[in-house]
């Protein structure tokens, strides 16, 4: 979800779209969310009771109008027993919503209520299926009547267009404010139906496919929406207003069917569609592109679309996002959630990164592909926001606090930016996007954590991403790099140092760093340095005269500041002479064999990396030894030698 300040919508035509970048999803959601993986209103004992059964199906058959949040109807829940025995079914409903009757397997049954918890006594055993139907009615709470939420169902009028709308927004734990449900992220519902009865001047949008609109007489009709994909409780939605249906089709190249329906419920108001049609039409282009990049749009056989509502951003309701306006970053952010957040959902709110970080990264990829001249500024804007404070983690330790869960600085901007960092570490887009697709395939229709993403990417790339996740995901802060350099003959000498902004938590960032040098001839050269300490020294053969170290991290892969860059005439090859005295590597350049002379007896680990930081060879030697370089390997290589305690005793650049 993405959201701007409330003022933005009111002043939309006064100052345009430049203000949207202060995360519409983040700001809006931060007023709606509390909790970790389970409900924030139940006791631990109640949560444990609610986990004794699995929900398979919901049917909401409710009456809603565009003029108020009043709701009335029946919700059916079909489920099965997880535990050996089950003596009661516990679910949630806001206390002011009156229950007139509950039926267990079609038969009226007694029930009890304690605050938000509704308990139905049963006598069931493991594996048994059952259904519960709840007849209820009332007015969902406001933020005044429920300070912990009060936004599950809202009624308001668009300040820009004048249309009155009633809409739901259940993330993170306010679905119970408008329908009886079990609020557990890990219990995905197999399928759902949402039937909405309303005045026949309204349209009513929801998830899945609109199977039919039934004329009920007396000025009422019923919209019957059906979804046969798994869905998390907070992604079920309704929106009712005087809309028009603006629909068209997209044609992903990997689609097994004919097309994907793009169905949009737009205010029935002169000028609204005209204002936004060009932006709405981009949705099809985005669906087609990201179906190639991430894998086919997961709900292609139902639809993708939008319902307008007077919110300052959007909410990624499965197959039909609720959106306040149309602009490319907002539209693609919410659409990106259909893969990251809807098809695969965070397994706890502490891991909200797997929802929001990747939706934000989807924005960057959109710029990179469709508007390449704007991509660098998009990423730099994120970096600048992240570095406005020294600390803070992408992993949301304080997942009971709404501002932490939906932090624009940490979850959205840092969360999106570090995915680009991970992409740079993998250093191969084919492998990287295969890793994302593998993650989505493994956890399709389920939930996942940040560490699940780590495992999927490691399995695909063969890399160990422990340091990356420890430093950038669980860790805090960012590095400030400073560099000194000198050239003596054909030897370029570099000392790169870093200072961490939150050193108590994360004292060192080991992400490989690129350095860009300008030369009098031969063009610019980018060198990629591997980092294992706060001060790194390397010596590299370099043809031509180096004019300047023109940039640290020139491609902006890493959230960082730059301290000082200086040419230091005192920096010379003698700085590393003690190591040269102990360990010799020759010949350099080499036609293939590389002699390594280690005067101190013992075993040593030799690691050879190419200039992109990728592993070429790794072996163990004892004292002096000769190793044969891979005959397919050409160019410059870094040789790292460690003793058996893991201490780095030599690093040198060689050429083959």
GUDRENMI-982794 format. One record per residue (C-alpha): residue in three letters; x, y, z. Coordinates in steps of 0.05 Angstrom, whole numbers, plus 5000, padded with zeros to 4 digits. Layout:
// GUDRENMI-982794
alaXYZ
...
END
This chain:
// GUDRENMI-982794
unk500050005000
unk502250704986
unk499551365012
unk500852115013
unk498652625063
unk491152765066
unk492553475043
unk495153204977
unk488452984950
unk484953624971
unk490154034934
unk491153554876
unk489754054821
unk493554614856
unk500454324858
unk500253694816
unk503553024827
unk510553204852
unk508553094925
unk506452374918
unk513352094931
unk512652155007
unk509951465011
unk502551465001
unk502250735021
unk506350835084
unk502851445112
unk495951175099
unk497350495127
unk500850765189
unk494051005213
unk490950325205
unk495749795233
unk497849455296
unk500048755312
unk505048215294
unk502647575259
unk496047515297
unk490547965321
unk492348555365
unk485748525404
unk485847815430
unk489647525489
unk495147025476
unk490546475500
unk485046695453
unk489946725395
unk492046015410
unk484845795410
unk483546135343
unk489445745313
unk486145075327
unk482445105261
unk483945285188
unk479345735148
unk478045495077
unk472545945052
unk468846595066
unk462346835036
unk460447545052
unk453247705034
unk452348425058
unk448349055045
unk452349695038
unk450650385012
unk455150954989
unk452051425041
unk454251105106
unk458550555135
unk452450165160
unk452949435143
unk448148845150
unk448148135125
unk451047435134
unk458147185133
unk459446445124
unk466046135145
unk467945425125
unk473745115162
unk476944475188
unk479844255255
unk487344265263
unk487943975333
unk486043295361
unk479543575389
unk476144245385
unk471144475438
unk470045185413
unk470945625352
unk473646325367
unk473546895317
unk473047655320
unk467748185309
unk467548895334
unk463248925397
unk458249445372
unk456349025311
unk450248635335
unk449647885322
unk442447645313
unk444046905301
unk449746425290
unk448745755256
unk453545165262
unk452944705202
unk446245035187
unk443344965257
unk442345565304
unk447445515361
unk448945895425
unk455046355427
unk458546835475
unk462147495466
unk467847795505
unk470248455477
unk472248285405
unk472247525414
unk466247115393
unk466146395417
unk461745835390
unk461845175429
unk463044555386
unk464943825394
unk469443655336
unk475643235322
unk481743325278
unk480343395204
unk472843505211
unk469944045167
unk464744535193
unk461245175174
unk459145775215
unk454346295190
unk453746965227
unk447847435217
unk449948125239
unk448648865230
unk451049535255
unk455750125244
unk463249995241
unk467450415289
unk470851065275
unk477751255301
unk474251605358
unk470450985379
unk476350515367
unk483050875376
unk486750235358
unk483650235288
unk477050545267
unk478250495193
unk476149805172
unk470150125138
unk469950865119
unk465151335085
unk467451985055
unk466752464997
unk472252594947
unk474553314957
unk476853334884
unk470853014849
unk465053054899
unk463352304896
unk461251964961
unk464351284973
unk463950725024
unk470150275025
unk473849775068
unk481249755087
unk482949195135
unk490649215140
unk493349035188
unk488148815240
unk481649175228
unk477848685184
unk473848495246
unk471149205246
unk466649045187
unk465948285182
unk466747685229
unk473447345214
unk479747015239
unk485547505234
unk491747085224
unk496747215168
unk498846495162
unk491846225153
unk490446385081
unk483346275056
unk482745794997
unk477046174963
unk471946714976
unk465447024951
unk463247734965
unk455947904950
unk454148644958
unk447048894957
unk446449634943
unk442250184910
unk441750074835
unk445150744823
unk451550454852
unk456849974829
unk460249534881
unk467349274870
unk470948694904
unk475848124893
unk475747624836
unk470747564779
unk463947914776
unk459647304761
unk453147684756
unk449048294778
unk442248084803
unk436348564800
unk432748494867
unk427248994853
unk425549584899
unk431349974870
unk436649474894
unk441449014858
unk446748514882
unk453848464857
unk456447744862
unk464047704862
unk467647044863
unk474946894875
unk478146204872
unk485146404891
unk487946384961
unk487347034998
unk489447325065
unk483947615109
unk486248345103
unk486048325027
unk478448205022
unk475148855003
unk468849234984
unk467849924952
unk461050234936
unk459850884898
unk456851164835
unk462150884789
unk462850754715
unk466350124692
unk472350274648
unk475349604627
unk480249364575
unk485048774566
unk492448644574
unk496348104536
unk502347824574
unk506747414528
unk506846814575
unk499346794584
unk496046104574
unk489346444560
unk487347004513
unk487947614558
unk487747924627
unk481748364644
unk483649054670
unk477249274704
unk476849974735
unk471150284775
unk472051034764
unk467751594793
unk461751724750
unk463552454746
unk465052894686
unk472452944676
unk474852394722
unk476251864669
unk478852394621
unk483752634675
unk486451934691
unk485351504629
unk492451544603
unk495151334671
unk490050784679
unk491850514610
unk499050414633
unk496649864679
unk496449384620
unk503649554601
unk505849444672
unk502248774678
unk505448534613
unk512548744633
unk512448474704
unk509347824680
unk515947734643
unk520347964700
unk516847644760
unk512847094726
unk505747114700
unk500947574738
unk498347084790
unk490947244783
unk490747284708
unk484646834703
unk480447324745
unk482548054734
unk486648634757
unk483649314768
unk481949894814
unk476250194854
unk476850944867
unk475951204938
unk477951864971
unk484451605001
unk491151924993
unk494351324960
unk492450604950
unk491349924982
unk493149284946
unk486648904953
unk487548264915
unk485648344842
unk482349024854
unk486549564887
unk483050134923
unk486350764897
unk485251504907
unk488251744842
unk492451484784
unk499851614775
unk505151124751
unk508951014816
unk502550914856
unk499450454804
unk505650024796
unk507049994871
unk500149704885
unk500449244825
unk507248984847
unk503948774912
unk499748264873
unk506147844870
unk509548094933
unk504248154987
unk498147814956
unk500647174922
unk506247134974
unk504647485039
unk509147665097
unk508847135151
unk509047655206
unk508648415207
unk515948415229
unk517348175158
unk513148695123
unk519248805078
unk517148215035
unk510848615019
unk512849345019
unk520249325002
unk518948934938
unk513049364918
unk517549974925
unk523049614886
unk517849494832
unk517150244825
unk524650304812
unk524449744760
unk518650104726
unk522950724720
unk528950314697
unk524950004640
unk519850524620
unk523151174642
unk530651024646
unk532751754654
unk528651804718
unk531251164751
unk537451454783
unk533552024815
unk528451534842
unk533751124877
unk537551744902
unk531052014932
unk530351374971
unk537551394995
unk536852115017
unk530651955058
unk534051355091
unk540151765109
unk535952315142
unk536951925207
unk542851485228
unk539450845251
unk533450395243
unk532349705215
unk528449445156
unk526448855199
unk520849115242
unk522648915314
unk517049365341
unk511649035300
unk506049245348
unk507249965329
unk503950225266
unk509150755251
unk514550215251
unk510749725208
unk509450245154
unk515550685161
unk516751045095
unk524151135111
unk525750425133
unk520649935106
unk519250285040
unk525450675020
unk530950275054
unk526949645041
unk526749784967
unk533850044963
unk537149444995
unk533948994943
unk538049374891
unk544049264936
unk542648514937
unk541948544861
unk548848854857
unk551848304902
unk548847764858
unk551748164799
unk547947784746
unk540847994729
unk539047324700
unk540846984765
unk537747534808
unk530847514774
unk531046764772
unk531946814848
unk525847254854
unk521746794810
unk524046184850
unk522046524915
unk515146684887
unk514345974861
unk516445654928
unk511846084971
unk506046174921
unk499346224957
unk502846215024
unk506846665070
unk514346805075
unk519447175117
unk525647565099
unk529846955115
unk525646555066
unk527547055012
unk534846975034
unk534446215026
unk531246254958
unk536346754932
unk542246364961
unk539745714930
unk539146054862
unk545646454863
unk550145994903
unk552146594945
unk552246655021
unk547947265036
unk548747225112
unk552847865116
unk548048235071
unk541948065113
unk545548175178
unk548048855157
unk542449135114
unk536048765136
unk536948635210
unk542449155219
unk541949905223
unk545050505190
unk549450605129
unk556850715114
unk560551355098
unk566351195051
unk572851585044
unk578451424996
unk585751594985
unk589251404921
unk595851474885
unk599051224822
unk606251004818
unk608250784748
unk603050294726
unk600750134797
unk594350454824
unk594250454900
unk587750544938
unk585950605012
unk578450565023
unk575650675092
unk568650695120
unk565150965182
unk558350675201
unk552651125222
unk550150635275
unk556650285295
unk554049975360
unk549049565319
unk552649495252
unk559949685255
unk561849455185
unk558449385117
unk561848855074
unk558148985009
unk563049024951
unk564149754931
unk565450024862
unk570350584850
unk570450984785
unk576951274759
unk577851744701
unk583951664656
unk587452094604
unk586451524553
unk582450894551
unk576151184583
unk573551124653
unk574950494694
unk570650194748
unk574049754800
unk569949324847
unk573049234916
unk571148684964
unk570648925036
unk572548535099
unk574949105144
unk573749835157
unk580150015121
unk581949655056
unk588449715016
unk589249474945
unk594449554891
unk592249464819
unk595949484752
unk593150064713
unk595050284643
unk595051024627
unk594951614674
unk589351654725
unk586552354731
unk581752254789
unk577751784831
unk571252084805
unk566051694844
unk565051194900
unk559150734884
unk557751084818
unk551650654803
unk548550804871
unk547950074891
unk549250224965
unk545950715013
unk552051125031
unk555151795041
unk561952005015
unk566852335062
unk573252535028
unk576752314964
unk583952534959
unk590152384918
unk595452234970
unk602652234944
unk604951895008
unk600751284993
unk605450774962
unk606850044953
unk611150035016
unk604750045058
unk603649315041
unk611049115042
unk610748695106
unk605848225072
unk610248215009
unk616047995051
unk612147395078
unk608247155018
unk610147174945
unk605647084885
unk608847004816
unk608947054757
unk604447654749
unk601747674695
unk601246924689
unk599646464631
unk595945994679
unk600445734735
unk600946164796
unk606446034847
unk604846204920
unk610546204970
unk608446205043
unk614446185090
unk610446015153
unk608545285156
unk601245125156
unk594945065113
unk592145675077
unk585645805041
unk586546124972
unk580546484942
unk580746784872
unk575447294852
unk574347654787
unk573448414784
unk565948334794
unk567147994860
unk564947314834
unk568446684857
unk573046384804
unk576945864845
unk577945664916
unk583045164943
unk587345005004
unk594944995000
unk600444785048
unk606445245051
unk609045374981
unk604745134924
unk603045224851
unk595845284829
unk593245274758
unk588345834740
unk582145644703
unk583945664629
unk577446024612
unk579046584662
unk582047214633
unk583147924658
unk584848174728
unk583647754790
unk584147864865
unk587747324904
unk585947284978
unk589846835025
unk587346675095
unk590446245149
unk586345685179
unk583846165233
unk580446575179
unk585347145185
unk586847505120
unk594347485110
unk595047705038
unk590948034983
unk593748174914
unk591348334844
unk594147904788
unk592947874714
unk592147274669
END
